[in-house]
Amino acid sequence: MKHYKVITPLFPTYAQVRAMLKAVDGLQLKSVRNMITAVHEQAGTPQNPVDWSEPDSWIKERLKGEDAEIAQRIWDTDEHVLNPRHSYGCYMFINNFDFMETDDGGLWHLTDKGNLFLAADESTIRLLDDEEGILQLLELLASREQSKRADLLPEWQAFLHQHSKFASLSSIKTTLHARLYNLVDRGLVSREGMSYQITDSGRSWLSKALPLREEDPRKELLGAIKRYNLKQKESLREHICTMNPYKFEQLVGQLLEAMGYEQVEVTKASGDKGVDVVGKVQVGITTVTEVVQVKRMQNSVHRPLIDQLRGALPYHKAIRGTLITTGKFAAKCAEAALYPGAAPITLIDGDRLLELLIENNVGIRRSHAVELLDVDLQLFDELDMDSDAVV
């Protein structure tokens, strides 16, 4: 019989599962189910949606008696980690992995496995990560500098095709999003805008987890890819720091265009009022003008440059600005950039600039020359089933 992975559709964070375990331990299983059902019955419709964002309000308004007590208990556990609206995903996860069992009186209690999970036992967590595709997802992220969900989707879909029962594109997207959220919550992956990147903690966790699986030559390959990408990233940084200042402004102009800005113009060397690049960007249904000043420098940028850029906004009929440097910003710059009542100024330092260039493929080419072959286990399972049927 085929062993399926990625079995929990509404995949929660592990912090949410721990809160659920603590809250319902010792309660009647039937009562917990009744609370989940009571919440589900008030789901609303697209025409008449229900707001679930404030549990302190909706629990009292929509639930009564024991249902309200259990929901409030879940919400209060671990300082509001789990909104009771999302208890069902934790309930399925707990059942899938036998974290709780009922006694003769119908009370729900933690099993030994549940206690190990609650204690954050590493071997238990690694097993769960393997079963739910978390390790596979970390491997995909480890082979890339940065990834959007769309970048990960084809390989994640191929993995699910071989190892799970999920088939529809919507369910595949849902499982991917939920597991990325789990990884971000645990600090194994970082998110910047729409892009995800494995952290040092994520790489460390992956290196510890992979030896528990069959020997995999991909581990060495992924390490080589990481080292290569780091060298290319440092090479990109060096080129930026040594290029002609005007060409650097043109590079930033190309970056803005890649990010969706329109009518991008690199200003002339004089008469620009401290502005190097001007562009228009869509914000909701409104198109606004944004001005950018770039500073190719290794020293820290201080507040006067922020004030100077803000003062230049009226000359270009702009309502916001961005200050980009290859260096760093002084400590008080963040406060000055978002000063109450003043036009906002976005600050982008050298590290963030590199991330944006890589994310938007400016100054970087992505190679897809590496081809990995995986045996289609699902095909062989189907052929075995057909053979048994013939016999």
N, C-alpha and C positions, 0 to 999 in steps of 0.2 A: 504494500500500500504506500502511496506517495505521501511524503511528509511535507505538509504545507507550512509556509512562513507568512509573515505579515497578516496575522489573523484578526487583529482588532481594528475595525473600521474607524470608529470614533476614538482614535488613539490619543490618550491624555498625556500630560506631563507626569513625570514620576512624583513630583512634589504634590500634584493633585491627588494621585492615587494614595500617597501616604496620608494625606489629610482625610480622605474618605475612609481608609482603614481605621484610623484613630477614632473617627466620629461614630462609625456604625458598629464597632466591636461591642458585642454584648446586647445588641438590639435584635428584635424579632426580624428575621429575613422578610417575612410577609409585610411588615410595616415599612421597611425600606423600599420594597417593590411598590407598595401603594403610594408612597411619596413620589417616586419617579413617575408613576402613571399619572398622578394628579398634576404634576408639572407638564407632562407631555400633552395632556388633554387641553391645555391652554396655549398651545403653540401659536395660534393665530394663523392668518393667511397673508399672501402678498398684498391683498387689497386692504387688510386690516391687521398690520403687524403688531406684535406685542413687545414692549421694551423690557428686557431682562437685565439691564445694566446695573441696576441698584437693588441688590438682594435685601438690604435693610428695609426697603419700601415694599417691593412686590411680594415678599414672603408673607407679610402681615395682611396685604390686600387680597391675595389670591389663594392662600392656603389656610386651613383651619385645623385645630386640634393637634393630633399626633403628627400629621403631615407637616404642619408649620414648625413643630418642635424639632423634628428631624432635620428639616431643611436649614433651620437656624443653627442647629448644632454643627452641621457640615460647614456652613458659612463661617462660623466663629472659630473653627479649628485651624490652628497654624496661621492665624491672623489673615483670614480671608483669601486663602490660596485657591479654594475651589468654589466657584459660583454654583449653587445647587442646580441651576438650570442645566449644567453639564455633567450631572452625576451619572447619567446612563453610560457614558463612555468609560468611566472608572468602574462602574458595576460590571460591564462586560469584561474589562481587563482583569478584574479580580477573579471572575468566574473562569476565564480562559486559562489562568495560571494557578488555580486552586489555592488562592491566598487565604480563603476563609471557608469554613464548613459549619453546618448547623448541628446542634445537639438534639437530643430527644425532645426537648421542649420548643424547638424551632428557633432558638437563639443563634445568632451568627457570631462565630469566634474565629480568631486568627489561627491559621495552621502554622506548622514549623516553617514552611516556605514563606508564608506571609510575614512572620516575625523576622526572617532573614532579610526580606525586602525592606521592611520597615527600618531595620538596622543598617541599611545601605551596604549589605554584604557584597563585596566586589564580584565574586564568582556568580552569585545569583543575578546581579545586574548585567554582567556580560552575557549570561545565558539568555536573558530577556532581550538584550540588544540584538543578539544573533537571531532569535526567533522572530523578532518584529522588523527585521531588515535595517536596523539602525547601523550595524557595522558595515553593511553593503553601501549605505548612503555616505558614511564617513569615508569609505574608500573612494567613492566617486568624487567627493569634495577634496580629498587629499591629492588627487591627480590634477587639480586645477588651481589656478591662483585665486580666481573668484568665479562664482557661478550664479546665474539667475535660475529660477525654477524651470523655465523653459529649456535651459541648457542641460539640466539634469533629467528632464522628462523622458527622452528616448531610451537611455540606458536603464532608468528606473522602470519604465514600462516593460523592457525586455526581461528584467529581473523578475517582475511580478508575473509575467507570462510563464516563466519556468517554475516559479516557486509558490504561487498563491492562486486564489480563486478569483481575484479581482480582474475584471476584463474590460469594463466600460471606461472610456477616457475620463469621465467625471470622477469615478471612484479612484482611479489611478492618481489623478491630480489631488484629490482629497487626502489620500494616504501619504503622498509626498509632503504636502503642506503641513500635516499634523506632525510628522516625524521631524521635519526641519524645526518646527516650533519647540518640540521636545528637546532637541539638541541645543538650540539657542538658550532655552531655559536652564539647561545644565552647564552652560558655558563652554561646551565642546565645539560650538560653531558660533560665529559672530555674524550679525546682519547689519549692513549699511545700505539704507534705501531698499532697493529690490535685489541686492546681491548678497550672497552668503559666502563665508570663507571659514575653513577649518582653523581652529585656534591651536596654540601649542598644547593646551590641555587635551584637545581633541586628538591630536597626533599621538600624544603620550598614551591616551586611553586606547586608541586603535592599535598601537604597537604592542600593548599588553594583551589585548584581546585576540589578535590574529594568531599567536602561537597556540591558542586553545583549539583552533580549527586545523584542518588538514594543511600540511605544508603547501604554501601558495607562492609560486615564483613572482606573482604580481607585487608582493611586498617589496622586493628588491627594485622592481621596475618603478613603483610609485615613489620610492626614495630617490631614485635617479632623476625622475621628473621634477620632484620638489627642488633638488639641488640645481638643476638646470634653470628652472623658472626663477629661482632666487638670483642667480647670476644675471639673467636677462633683466630682471627688475632693477638691480644695482647698475647695470649698464645704461638703462633708460634714465635713471636718476643722474648719472654722470653726464650724459648728453644734455639733459635739461640744464644742469648747473653750469655748463661751459658754453652753451650756444649763444649766438648773437642776441642781444636783448630784443631787437625788433623782430627777429625770427621767433623768439619765445612768445611774443605777443601774438604772432600769426598762429603759432601752435595752440595757444589758448582759444583763439578764434575758431580753429578747426574743432576743438573740444566742445565749444558751445554749440556748434552746428550739429555735431554728433549727438548731443544731448537734447536736440529738438528745438533749439533757438532759431529764430528766423531773422533775416535782414541783419546778419552779423557784419559789423564793420570794424576793422582795425583802424584806429584814428591816426592822424598825422603826428609826426614827432613834436610839433609845436601847436599851441592853441587848443590843446585838448582838455585844459583845466584839470590835469591830473588823471584823466581817464584814458585808458589804452584800448579798450574794446567796448563796443555798444551792440546790444542785441535786443530782440523782442521775444518774449516767451508767453505762452498761454497759461493763465492761472484761472482755472474754472472756465467761465465763459468770457473772461476779460483778457485782452492782450496788453501786457505791460512792458515798458522799456526798462532794461537793466543795464547798468554801467559796471565795467570791470577795470580794476587797476591791478597790474601785475608787477611783482618785485622779485627779480632774480638775484637773491642775496642769501648768504649763509647766516647772517646775524638775525636777531629777533626783531620783529616789527613792533613798533610802539603806537600808542594811542593817536598821536598827531596825524598819522597817515589815515586813520579811520575818519577823523574829523575833516581832513582835507577831501577825502572821497565823498563824504556826505554833503559837504558844501558844494560839490560840483554837480550834484543831481539835477538842480533846476536848469542848468545850462543845456542839459540833454533831455529835459522833460521826463526824467526818470523818477520812479518812486522807490527804488531800492538799488543797492549796489553789492558788489562782491570784491573782496580783496584777496588776491592770490599771491603766495610767496613760496619760494623754494626752501625757505628757512622755517622759523617758528614764530609764534606770536607771544608777546609778553603777557604776564599773568592777568593784567587788568583789561586786556583787549576784549575778551569775551563779554564783559559787562558793558563796555563802551559800545560794542557792536549792536547790542539790543537795548539801548538806553530808552526808557519809557518816554513816549511821545515823539521820538525821533525816528527817521527813516531807518529801516533795518539794514545792516551790513553783514553779509555772509563772509565768514573767515575760512579760507582753505589753505592749510599749511602744506609743506612739501610732501609729507606722507599721504595726506588725503588727495593731493593732486595726482600722485602716482596711481592711487587706487582708481580715480576717475578716468585717467588715461587708459588704464588697462581694461576697466569695465566697459568703456566705450570704443575700444579697439583703435585708439589714436596713438601712433608711435609704436604700436604692437601688432604683430600678425599672429593669429592663432593657427597652429599646425594640427592637422588631424591625421598625421602620417602613421601614428601607432594604431595597429589593428590587433585586437584581442579576440581569440577564438574561444567560445564556450560551448561545450556539448549541450545540445538541446534535449535535456532530460525528459521534458514533457512529451516529446515525440516518441521516445523509447517506451515511456509508460503507456502511451496510447496504443503502440504496436503490441505490447505485452497483453493489454486488455483485449485487443482484437483477436490475438492468438488464443487466449483462454476461451473466448466466445465461440471460436470455430471448433475447438476441441469439445 
